[in-house]
């Protein structure tokens, strides 16, 4: 099931006896578990009818014992099992899953990994439980997710800000939402690059997004200013992330050159970027030939290996970055 389908069903008080929430992205697993925790039982009912267990600190016998108890002064008993991926021999729950207590709602949260679908317990869950699989979002989907998150809270955010946050924070939705909540507390109805710099420390002028812009324009002075800043702040701008971002950028530039005759919406869909950023790729595609791009990919691969110690004994990451950017700009 999809996240919104489960939440809508819960809001409509349509409860299932068993929920399996599993997958590599913990954000939505926590959201569903929190919704169940706060909405099925009243505060008074929870005192006797709500129990939270943790996979590391419990076993299947205790879970079954709690699940088989009947509610006291309420219609339901809720048993929430967090971090069930640490549960020893989870397959011992299988008999209960086949014959669950009608008045108990059992939620099994299997976080940061998927339950083994080859095991018989998963086949049992498919017939007896509502299953939600929470997958990691691809990196190119994160800016849109950030925009949607802000829209739900009636907060405006510009495309550049969501791109900067995405590049800096990665694709951990829990981490991103925490940072966004900090920004929302301090914003006045909108999030921009200045607010991000003040509250998170991501420079609005010296970030990977601006480095890509500078390289796309072949702006030697600005490119060197940015990498100088990166080298002075290497903890927040590690070389591996910069290299990965540059590879992705120039890969999109190469694709743009091959599909530039298509409409802007088709190009944006192919590149998996917001149409707002297409001018950046168009300019870079005019400044770099296919042959130059092939050389750049060779350089990026070379410096990725050198960063890992291959054919490199003494050159620091800071010097490697300077060398790489020099070669890109002078290809």
MINUNU-58104 format. One line per field, with one value per residue (C-alpha): chain; z, y, x; residue in three letters. Coordinates in Angstrom, 1 decimal. Each point is the difference from the previous one (the first is absolute). Example, Ala and Ser with C-alpha at 12.3 -4.5 7.8 and 13.67 -1.06 7.14 Angstrom:
// MINUNU-58104
chain <- A;A
Z <- 7.8;-0.7
Y <- -4.5;3.4
X <- 12.3;1.4
res <- ALA;SER
This chain:
// MINUNU-58104
chain <- A;A;A;A;A;A;A;A;A;A;A;A;A;A;A;A;A;A;A;A;A;A;A;A;A;A;A;A;A;A;A;A;A;A;A;A;A;A;A;A;A;A;A;A;A;A;A;A;A;A;A;A;A;A;A;A;A;A;A;A;A;A;A;A;A;A;A;A;A;A;A;A;A;A;A;A;A;A;A;A;A;A;A;A;A;A;A;A;A;A;A;A;A;A;A;A;A;A;A;A;A;A;A;A;A;A;A;A;A;A;A;A;A;A;A;A;A;A;A;A;A;A;A;A;A;A;A;A;A;A;A;A;A;A;A;A;A;A;A;A;A;A;A;A;A;A;A;A;A;A;A;A;A;A;A;A;A;A;A;A;A;A;A;A;A;A;A;A;A;A;A;A;A;A;A;A;A;A;A;A;A;A;A;A;A;A;A;A;A;A;A;A;A;A;A;A;A;A;A;A;A;A;A;A;A;A;A;A;A;A;A;A;A;A;A;A;A;A;A;A;A;A;A;A;A;A;A;A;A;A;A;A;A;A;A;A;A;A;A;A;A;A;A;A;A;A;A;A;A;A;A;A;A;A;A;A;A;A;A;A;A;A;A;A;A;A;A;A;A;A;A;A;A;A;A;A;A;A;A;A;A;A;A;A;A;A;A;A;A;A;A;A;A;A;A;A;A;A;A;A;A;A;A;A;A;A;A;A;A;A;A;A;A;A;A;A;A;A;A;A;A;A;A;A;A;A;A;A;A;A;A
Z <- 0.0;-0.4;2.9;-0.7;-0.4;3.4;1.7;-1.7;1.1;3.6;0.0;-1.1;3.0;-2.3;1.9;-0.9;2.6;-1.2;-1.7;-1.4;-0.6;-1.6;-2.3;-0.3;0.5;3.7;-0.4;-1.1;2.3;3.0;-1.4;-0.1;3.4;1.5;-1.5;1.4;3.4;0.3;-1.7;0.6;3.8;2.2;2.7;2.7;-2.1;-0.7;3.6;0.0;-3.7;-1.7;0.2;-1.9;-0.3;-1.5;-2.1;2.0;3.4;-0.6;-1.6;-2.0;3.1;1.7;-3.1;-0.4;3.7;-0.3;-3.2;1.4;2.9;-0.4;0.3;3.3;-0.3;-3.7;-3.3;-0.9;1.4;-2.0;0.1;-1.8;-0.7;-0.9;-1.6;-0.7;-2.3;3.2;1.2;0.5;-2.1;-1.2;-1.7;3.4;-0.4;-2.9;1.9;1.6;-3.4;-1.3;2.8;1.4;2.9;-1.6;2.5;-0.3;-2.5;-0.4;-1.8;-0.9;-1.0;-1.9;-0.6;-2.3;-1.9;-1.5;1.5;-1.9;-2.5;-0.6;3.6;0.7;2.6;-2.8;-1.9;3.1;0.4;-3.6;0.9;3.5;0.1;-1.6;-1.4;-0.6;-1.7;0.5;-2.7;-0.2;-2.3;-2.9;0.4;-2.9;1.7;3.2;-1.1;-1.0;3.4;1.8;-2.0;0.9;3.7;0.1;-2.0;2.5;2.7;-2.1;-0.2;-3.3;-1.1;-3.2;-2.3;0.6;3.8;-0.4;-2.3;2.5;2.9;-2.1;-1.0;3.6;2.0;-2.3;-0.2;3.7;0.3;3.8;0.0;-2.7;1.8;3.3;-1.8;-1.7;3.2;1.5;-3.0;0.2;3.6;-0.9;-3.3;-0.8;-2.4;-2.3;-0.3;-2.1;-0.3;2.5;2.7;-0.7;0.4;3.3;1.5;-1.5;-1.1;-3.7;-1.8;-2.6;-2.2;0.7;-0.5;-2.6;-1.9;-0.5;-0.9;-2.7;-1.3;0.0;-1.8;-2.5;-0.8;0.0;2.6;1.2;2.8;1.6;-0.3;1.9;2.6;0.7;0.2;2.3;2.3;-0.3;1.0;3.0;1.0;-1.0;2.7;-1.5;-3.6;-0.2;-3.3;-0.7;0.0;-2.2;-2.5;-0.1;-0.5;-2.9;-1.7;0.2;-1.3;-3.0;-0.7;-0.3;-2.2;-2.4;0.0;-0.7;-3.1;-1.3;0.6;-0.3;-2.9;2.3;1.9;3.4;1.9;-1.8;0.6;3.7;0.3;-1.6;2.2;3.0;1.0;0.5;-3.2;1.9;-0.3;-3.7;-0.9;2.1;-2.1;-3.3;0.7;1.1;-3.1;-2.2;1.9;-0.1;-3.0;0.1;-0.2;2.9;2.1;-0.6;1.3;3.0;0.9;-0.3;2.4;2.5;0.0;0.4;3.0;1.6;0.0;1.2;2.8;1.0;0.0;-3.5;-1.5;2.6;3.1;1.2;-1.8;2.4;-0.9;-0.1;-2.7;-1.9;-0.2;-1.3;-2.6;-1.2;-0.4;-1.9;-2.4;-0.5;-0.7;-2.4;-1.9
Y <- 0.0;3.6;2.3;2.3;-3.0;-1.3;3.4;0.6;-3.4;0.7;3.4;-1.7;-2.4;-3.0;-2.0;-3.3;-2.5;0.0;2.5;-0.8;3.2;-0.8;1.4;2.1;3.4;0.4;3.3;-1.3;-3.0;2.4;2.2;-2.9;-1.3;3.5;0.5;-3.3;0.8;3.3;-0.6;-3.5;0.2;2.9;1.1;-1.8;-3.2;-0.1;-0.5;-3.5;-0.9;1.3;-1.7;0.8;-2.8;0.2;-2.8;0.0;-0.2;-2.4;-3.4;-1.5;-1.6;3.4;1.5;-2.8;0.2;3.7;-0.4;-2.7;2.1;1.6;3.8;1.5;2.9;0.4;-1.6;-0.8;-1.0;1.4;-1.8;1.9;-1.8;2.3;-1.0;-3.5;-0.6;-0.8;-2.5;-3.5;-2.6;2.2;-3.0;-1.2;2.6;-1.9;-2.0;3.1;1.8;-2.8;0.3;3.6;1.3;1.9;2.9;0.5;2.2;-1.2;2.2;-1.4;2.6;-1.6;3.0;0.7;-3.2;-2.2;-3.2;-3.1;-0.6;-3.6;-1.0;-1.6;2.7;2.5;-2.2;-0.1;3.8;0.4;-1.7;1.3;3.5;3.4;0.3;3.3;0.0;3.2;0.4;2.7;2.8;0.5;3.1;1.8;-0.3;1.7;3.7;-0.8;-1.7;3.1;2.2;-2.2;-0.1;3.8;0.4;-2.2;2.4;3.1;1.0;1.3;-1.3;0.9;-2.6;1.0;-0.4;-3.5;-1.0;1.2;-1.8;-3.2;0.1;0.7;-2.3;-3.0;-2.2;-0.8;1.4;0.0;2.2;2.2;0.5;0.9;2.6;1.4;0.2;2.1;2.3;0.3;1.0;2.9;1.0;2.6;-2.0;-0.9;-1.8;1.5;-0.5;2.8;-1.7;-3.4;1.6;1.6;-3.1;-3.0;1.4;-0.8;3.0;1.5;0.9;-2.8;-3.4;-2.8;1.5;3.2;-1.9;-1.8;3.4;1.4;-3.0;0.1;3.6;-0.7;2.7;-0.6;2.6;-1.0;-3.8;0.6;2.1;-2.8;-2.8;2.2;0.2;-3.8;-0.6;2.2;-1.8;-3.6;-1.6;1.5;-0.4;-3.3;-0.7;-3.2;1.9;2.7;-2.5;-1.9;3.2;1.1;-3.4;0.3;3.5;-0.7;-3.2;2.1;2.5;-2.8;-1.3;3.5;0.3;-3.1;1.0;3.8;-0.1;-1.2;2.2;1.5;-2.2;-3.2;1.0;0.7;-3.4;-1.8;1.8;-0.4;3.6;3.0;2.0;3.0;-1.4;-0.8;3.3;-1.2;-3.1;1.8;2.4;-2.8;-2.0;3.0;0.4;-3.6;-2.3;-3.7;-0.7;2.4;-1.7;-3.4;1.4;1.4;-3.4;-1.5;2.7;-0.6;-3.7;0.5;2.4;-2.2;-2.8;2.2;1.2;-3.6;-0.4;-1.5;1.4;2.6;0.0;3.6;2.3;1.3;0.1;3.8;-0.1;-2.7;2.2;2.9;-2.2;-1.5;3.4;1.4;-2.9;0.4;3.7;-0.4;-3.1
X <- 0.0;1.0;0.6;-2.9;-2.4;0.9;-0.3;-3.4;-1.2;1.1;-1.6;-3.2;0.4;0.4;2.5;1.8;1.1;3.6;2.2;3.5;2.0;3.3;2.7;3.1;-1.6;-1.0;-1.8;-3.4;0.2;0.4;-2.8;-2.5;1.0;-0.3;-3.4;-1.2;1.5;-1.8;-3.3;-1.5;-0.3;-0.8;2.5;-2.0;-0.4;3.8;0.8;-1.3;-0.1;3.1;3.4;3.3;2.6;3.5;1.5;3.3;-1.7;-2.8;-0.8;-2.8;-1.6;-0.4;-1.5;-2.5;-0.9;-0.7;-1.9;-2.2;-1.2;-3.5;-0.5;-1.1;-2.6;0.7;-0.9;3.6;3.4;3.0;3.3;2.8;3.2;2.9;3.3;-1.4;3.0;1.9;-2.5;1.4;-1.8;-2.8;-1.5;-1.3;-2.7;-1.5;-2.5;-1.5;-0.1;-2.1;-2.5;0.2;-2.1;-2.9;0.2;3.8;1.8;3.6;2.5;3.3;2.6;2.9;2.3;2.9;-0.4;-2.6;-1.3;1.2;-2.8;1.1;-0.9;-3.3;-0.8;-0.2;-2.4;-2.2;0.2;-1.1;-3.3;-0.5;1.5;0.0;3.6;1.7;3.4;2.0;2.6;2.7;-0.7;2.4;2.2;-1.8;-3.3;1.2;-0.5;-3.6;-0.5;1.3;-2.3;-3.0;1.0;0.1;-3.2;-1.9;1.1;-0.9;3.6;1.5;3.4;1.8;1.5;3.6;-0.5;-1.5;2.8;2.7;-1.7;-0.3;3.7;1.1;-2.3;-0.2;-3.1;-0.6;-3.6;0.1;3.2;-1.5;-3.3;1.8;2.1;-3.1;-1.9;2.9;-0.2;-3.8;0.2;2.3;-1.6;-2.6;-2.1;2.8;3.4;2.8;3.7;0.8;-2.1;1.6;3.5;-1.0;-1.5;1.6;3.4;-0.3;1.5;-2.3;3.0;2.4;-1.7;0.1;-3.0;2.0;3.1;-1.9;-1.3;3.5;1.5;-2.9;0.8;3.8;0.4;3.5;0.0;-3.3;0.8;3.3;-1.7;-2.5;2.6;2.1;-3.0;-0.6;3.6;-0.3;-3.2;0.8;-2.1;-3.2;1.3;1.8;1.7;-2.0;-3.3;1.4;1.3;-3.3;-1.9;2.3;-0.3;-3.8;0.1;2.1;-1.8;-3.2;1.8;0.9;-3.6;-1.2;2.2;-1.7;-3.6;0.1;-2.4;-2.8;-2.4;1.1;-2.4;1.3;3.6;-0.7;-1.7;2.9;2.6;-2.3;0.4;-2.3;-0.4;1.2;3.6;0.0;1.7;3.0;0.3;-0.6;2.9;2.4;-0.9;1.0;3.3;1.1;0.2;-0.6;3.7;0.7;-2.7;1.6;3.3;-1.8;-1.5;3.5;1.3;-2.8;0.7;3.7;-0.4;-2.6;2.5;2.8;-2.2;-0.3;3.8;0.5;3.1;0.1;2.2;0.5;-2.5;-2.7;-3.7;0.2;2.8;-1.9;-3.0;2.0;1.7;-3.4;-1.7;3.1;-0.2;-3.8;0.3;3.0;-1.2
res <- UNK;UNK;UNK;UNK;UNK;UNK;UNK;UNK;UNK;UNK;UNK;UNK;UNK;UNK;UNK;UNK;UNK;UNK;UNK;UNK;UNK;UNK;UNK;UNK;UNK;UNK;UNK;UNK;UNK;UNK;UNK;UNK;UNK;UNK;UNK;UNK;UNK;UNK;UNK;UNK;UNK;UNK;UNK;UNK;UNK;UNK;UNK;UNK;UNK;UNK;UNK;UNK;UNK;UNK;UNK;UNK;UNK;UNK;UNK;UNK;UNK;UNK;UNK;UNK;UNK;UNK;UNK;UNK;UNK;UNK;UNK;UNK;UNK;UNK;UNK;UNK;UNK;UNK;UNK;UNK;UNK;UNK;UNK;UNK;UNK;UNK;UNK;UNK;UNK;UNK;UNK;UNK;UNK;UNK;UNK;UNK;UNK;UNK;UNK;UNK;UNK;UNK;UNK;UNK;UNK;UNK;UNK;UNK;UNK;UNK;UNK;UNK;UNK;UNK;UNK;UNK;UNK;UNK;UNK;UNK;UNK;UNK;UNK;UNK;UNK;UNK;UNK;UNK;UNK;UNK;UNK;UNK;UNK;UNK;UNK;UNK;UNK;UNK;UNK;UNK;UNK;UNK;UNK;UNK;UNK;UNK;UNK;UNK;UNK;UNK;UNK;UNK;UNK;UNK;UNK;UNK;UNK;UNK;UNK;UNK;UNK;UNK;UNK;UNK;UNK;UNK;UNK;UNK;UNK;UNK;UNK;UNK;UNK;UNK;UNK;UNK;UNK;UNK;UNK;UNK;UNK;UNK;UNK;UNK;UNK;UNK;UNK;UNK;UNK;UNK;UNK;UNK;UNK;UNK;UNK;UNK;UNK;UNK;UNK;UNK;UNK;UNK;UNK;UNK;UNK;UNK;UNK;UNK;UNK;UNK;UNK;UNK;UNK;UNK;UNK;UNK;UNK;UNK;UNK;UNK;UNK;UNK;UNK;UNK;UNK;UNK;UNK;UNK;UNK;UNK;UNK;UNK;UNK;UNK;UNK;UNK;UNK;UNK;UNK;UNK;UNK;UNK;UNK;UNK;UNK;UNK;UNK;UNK;UNK;UNK;UNK;UNK;UNK;UNK;UNK;UNK;UNK;UNK;UNK;UNK;UNK;UNK;UNK;UNK;UNK;UNK;UNK;UNK;UNK;UNK;UNK;UNK;UNK;UNK;UNK;UNK;UNK;UNK;UNK;UNK;UNK;UNK;UNK;UNK;UNK;UNK;UNK;UNK;UNK;UNK;UNK;UNK;UNK;UNK;UNK;UNK;UNK;UNK;UNK;UNK;UNK;UNK;UNK;UNK;UNK;UNK;UNK;UNK;UNK;UNK;UNK;UNK;UNK;UNK;UNK;UNK;UNK;UNK;UNK;UNK;UNK;UNK;UNK;UNK;UNK;UNK;UNK;UNK;UNK;UNK;UNK
